[in-house]
């Protein structure tokens, strides 16, 4: 029997280690990204909270929190929200408070590693929390909006529509009876406009688009300005309120 040379054996051992080393590198990268996720600007959130009333926040859920009108029977609709990629979910509390102040029950998901695509089916776990609410919507910001759109096919009968904030859907919803609202800022430096335009073909017939003049990618949440974003010409609070107004009008009709 021909003996394997020491060099060949060493090469095989190294080759066998490569998948393991790749996995270790990925896990290290993932952990770093989680630890460096964009965090909530508590100053903005505090400003919003001071100006809303009769809102209840429930943080008892392990993978979600609820921000809703205290009188749940008066809620106009419910929105399940997927946060943007590598953004702490709490950074979207300011928007949820604005929406709740307009009569919407908001369920803010907490995605594994702050990356919604790792569990796009999370909405299934909270969809029936409030059986008294008739109209349900699913949506999200940036990668969160894409995750919401990815989740929807096959579940269209459970939802009335989808809300995309600086995002797009890569799966075909054009033949569905869903409604769609797309909102982005004119100064957004992160949203890929080519992809955004390309995937408009997936929109259902009942779709609306709103461009917030002077708005940016980051101001759909409250976490400062992320890398590569544009320069805002309006305040964070102004963009949040314009967004909430648009979602209220969309969801209540």
Secondary structure, DSSP 4 states (H G I P E B T S, - for coil): -PPPPHHHHHHHHHHHHHHHHHHHHHHHHHHHHHHTPBPP-HHHHHHHHHT--SEEEE--SSSEEEEEESSGGG--EEEEEEPPTTB-GGGGHHHHHHHHHTTEEEEEE--GGG-GGGGGGGHHHHTTTTTT---EEEEEETHHHHHHHHHHTT-GGG-SEEEEES----S--TTS--EEEEEEETT-SSS-HHHHHHGGGGS-SEEEEEEETT--SGGGSSS---TT----SS-HHHHHHHHHHHHHHHHT-
